[in-house]
């Protein structure tokens, strides 16, 4: 109950702040926003440790208040958004056809390495010392990471340069306004006049371009089920124990099996698939769309297999198939990046973070309720949570099928800007 409410409350700052900080990142740069988000998360962790240390003075429920610190920077949702935005900035325009999706896959693979290494390391530190040692180490590394952000070069100008080549006069006119607005940044990036705040609010309204374009809206809506993969892993061991008669210790091999499958797929299989598709001279958007559709199909089939598998062998195979869909969201993110103006990427990623947060808040209790109800009924109903997941991923796959990319289409940001200009 304590953890459940904490998870729900942790979603609120990201839900509220993702889009505003995405707009802010397009104004003052990615570094400042990423630094603020890491500092906010770090302060929240420090506050949790203070509460745990003075447990005789504080009620344990005070840890919920730690989520207030993530209003500084927007929390982990904004942190992830800035990571992807910086990567999208850095990947050269002429290399994006081959490398952007692969780099996104590598980011996810790196997070898997951190998880695989961090869990046993934390276990070892607890065993040789105490629980507080890994907690303090986590805070130390987080603040160290925040300091390292300060020495990174700003990448906002890379996006601005890449957008100069656009022949759209409306876009060029917008860039002139951007240059005029940014001319005072040298006087203090974080100091805003009334005019700058007015421009910030105007650009915040411009984030609606995602909802005004059917392609962007359909693809962005798939992020409502992005967090579902991690949620289902929490129920995997319980389902294996209940249905197959395994102990939790016996079933625990499924987690590293899934992680290894994810890693191999992200590092080897998916880049190889992109290389093969490149030889067919397919465009970036077409390749991303094909991979996202295939990944959605694998994830839906894997979840369905886990829901109904009566035998151990089939259950293990279904776990592997479910894990092979890990490339779904990096591919869709790469596709969306290709479909918008370079100067709108941070705002787009902010909307994706909001979608992900809303989806997590809805899917977590929904899946938990279906799983609990299924366990009470027994039999194949014990996989009710995975049936819900299969339906959700099937819906995401249908959304990707509703999107088509023309053979001569590389971006649609001209259409997006035209719609925005007409509305304004």
ZIWOWO-V36841 format. One line per field, one symbol per residue. phi: phi as a letter, one per 40 degrees, with the letter a starting at -180 (. if undefined). Layout:
BEGIN
phi = ???
END
This chain:
BEGIN
phi = .cccccccccccdcccbccdccccccbbhcdccccccccccccccccccccccbcccccdccccccccccccgggcccdcccdcccccccccdcbccbbcccccccccccccccccccccccccccccbaccccccccccccccccccccccccbdccccccccccccccccccccccccccccccciccbbccccccccccccccccdcccbdccccccccccbcccccccccccccccccccgccccccccccccccccdcccccbccdcccccccccgccdcccccccccccccccccccccccbccbccccccccccccccccdcdcccccccccbcdcbcccdccccccdccccccccccccccccccccccggccccdccccccccccccccccccbbbccbbbabcccccccccccc
END
